[in-house]
Amino acid sequence: FEQAARRPPRRSAHTGGPSRMDAGEICAALVATLSPAASERRTAEAFLAKLEAQAGFAVALLQLVQQQPASVPPASAPLVRAAAAVYFKNVVKKSWAASSSSNGAKDPHKDDDAENRPPVAVISPADREAIKAHIVKLMCSEAQAGGRQDVTRQLSAALTIISDSDFPEQWPALLPEVVAQLDRSSDARVVLGMLLTANSILKRFRYAYKSDALYAALKYVLDNFAAPLTGVLAKLQVMLAAEGARTPPANPPVVVATLFECLRLVCRIFFSLNWQDLPEFFEDHMATWMTAFEAYLALGDGAEANTAPAGDDNTDEARQRRGLAAAARLVSTSSSDAAGTNAQYDDDDDETAGPVSKLQAAVVENVALYASKYEEEFQPYLERFAAAVWRRLMRLSHKPADDHLAVTSIRFLAGVVGNAVHAGAFRDEATLRQIVESIVAPNLQLRDADVEQFEDNPREYVARDLEAADAETRRRSARDLVQAMCRHHDAVTTRLCVEHAQRLLASGQWRDKDAFFHLVTALAVRAESARAGVSVTSAAVDVVDIYGTHAEPVLLRQSEPSTGASTAGASSSSPHPVVVADAIQFACTFRNQLSSETIARLLPCLAVQCRSPHRVVHTYAAHALERFLQGRKLLRPHVEPHLKTLFESLFAVIDCGAAADGAADALGPRAAASA
């Protein structure tokens, strides 16, 4: 870095002036960019913008990340390093691709207006080579020194940008350097840094269109990285088992959590390398990987001992599994250590997923990939993994921290149940009943966290449904599982779900009424689109009768806006606001199945609900009105008697200002035009 940053002054292609780098001035400018004084920030930003055009600036920034000049006070050093890392990443993001195409050839991705924009600073070839020669080493040294995570993240982001442009053709040394660091280091932090690097550069193979260039790059990576990755998997398992076997623990839980995060990254890299096609190496070593995956899924489900082959409990494999289980318990039960709080790694945190949960979610995604794309090769393992995922799901908590693992697991089971090849394994009614009662029903229930979101974060609650953002929620996954079961076991699934729906109604609890609407919707819908609504319903589910019996009465008896009871319950004369929102959404979902007269009868009720103080309720009401008015069932005689009331209610919502902007968005201009 010293040599690269202290070149003799050279002329800049953009400024024509000298390009000497003064580290002290750069440090001062970086600190000034964080000043609360706008004039000071603008001056510093202008100074740094001029330096961007000079050779050596990007390397100087990278040098400041590694080491600051003596003139920087120790208290300011972390701030300077973080600011230098951010600015370095931004320079790379802005200039690296432009530097790659600076040979005069026309960039096919460049738009026609680019000619009129200010020229983008170009990173010189010498600087580019210096950066590529040192950035991986710098990430390793950061990890070994226990450096700031924000600095590591910025360096990783910059490395991803560079690799997207240059790897592998113009950066052949990158992968061998990563492999060498992984092979020689036993420091969990260094291994984590290198796996973050590998994961960031190999994500390109996920969800990408097939091409000769893509497959050539993938073959290069597989030839050079598949075997080392398998070695890292074994190495990490040994390290984790050793940590778990020590009594008392030799290292704080944060070290064990880092090792679990390393395993998660190994799983994500495995996903990237296997997404396009099943590589020959991984097919030959499938038993190694699947044995490891099964052991990870067993962590925390009470079946760790059952995953080991029958035989001597003192084998290396059995001891390793016991060590893994002990390590998992260590990070799941320890919330603090000698260095301070460790809440970010605590599986008991209600909101944040723990390291074991994250690892298991990555494993399930790998298993789901193999089950869907490589059925024949994965067939010998399918039954074992279906049972393992099922067991883990049964013991999973309903905390938001476990949502991602729950959603991923339910999605895997839905893919297996809905596949004609595997449908025979689920034909038994007892199996289907257990799925309905133990998986579908609990994950359709509204949790306290969901009720809090209904009240305190209505925008997010609405977005999950109206904006189709709930693909990652337990309720959406449970609904998808019901529909997957109906593909090959329609009659039995329908009967079991109807029985459970009747039990929900019989309880008389508003949360069960909410679950009832979601279960019936999942059971009834066969084909739908967000704009056109449901086009095909199950012949065994009479949605019109269900609407008339359970949804319409909730809405028709509301002569006043739904103030609702508190979230603790609702009086018999006032349905809970969540149930009111469910009834509105049920009518909107099945609007194609309802008659014109039924919808017309609902208009004044929706006008009332547009005045509800609950943002979710009045947003759903406005959304339903828009959908009804866009449809072809309502004619002028249906709408005209209610126009004044409808517009008064809708504009009353809009006049509420920021507190009701969701309903204003849902209304849109088309509702007025349709009326």
DAFENPE-V92262 format. One line per field, one symbol per residue. ss: DSSP state (2 for helix, 1 for strand, 0 for the rest). phi: phi as a letter, one per 30 degrees, with the letter a starting at -180 (. if undefined). burial: 1 if it has 24 or more other C-alpha atoms within 12 Angstrom, else 0. A space follows every 50 residues. Layout:
ss->???
phi->???
burial->???
This chain:
ss->02222000001000000100002222222222000002222222222222 20000022222222220000000222222222222222222222222222 00000000000222220000000022222222222222222222000022 22222222222222220000002222222222220002222222222222 22222000000222222222222222222222222222222222200000 00222222222222222222222220000222220222222222222200 00002220000000022222222222222222200110011022200000 00002222222222222222222022222222222222222222000002 22222222222222222000002222002222222222222222000222 22222202222222220002220222222222222222022222222222 22222220022222222222222211111000111110000022222222 22222200000000000000000000222222222222200000022222 22222222200000222222222222222200000222220022222222 2222202222222222222222220
phi->.edddcddebdddccicdbdccddddeddddddcdddddddddddddddd dedcdjddddddddddacdddddedcedddddddddddddddddcddddd cddjddddcddddddcddddecddeddddddddbdddddddddddidddd dddddddddddddddcdcecbddddedddddddcccdeddeddddddddd dcdeddhcddaddddddddddddcbddeddddedddddddddddddbded bdeddddddddddddedddedddcddadddddddcddddddddddddddi cibeddddddkddcdeddddddddddddddddcccabddkdbddcddddd ccddddddddddddddddddddcbedddedcedddddddeddddcddcde dcdddddddddddddddddddcdddbdddddddddddccdedddddcedd dddedcbdedddddcdchccdccddddddddedddddbbddddddddded dddddddidddddddedddddddddcaabdddidcbbdddbddddddddb cdeddddcdbeddiddddlbddcbddeddddddddddddcddcddddddd ddedddddddcddddddddddddddddddddcddceddcedceedddddd ddddddiddbdddddddiddddddd
burial->10011000000000000011111011111111110000000001101111 11111111111111111110000000111111111111111111111111 00000000000000000001111100111111111111111110001101 11111111111111111100100110111111101011111111111111 11111100000001001110110111111101111111111111100010 11111111111111111111111111111011000100111111111111 10111011000000001111111111111111111000000111111110 00111111111111111111110100110011111111111111111111 11111111111111111110011011100011101111111111111001 10111001101110110000011111111111111111110111111101 10011000111111111111111111000000110111011011011101 11111101001111001000000111111111111111111111100111 11111111111111111111111111111110010001100110011011 1111000001111111110010001
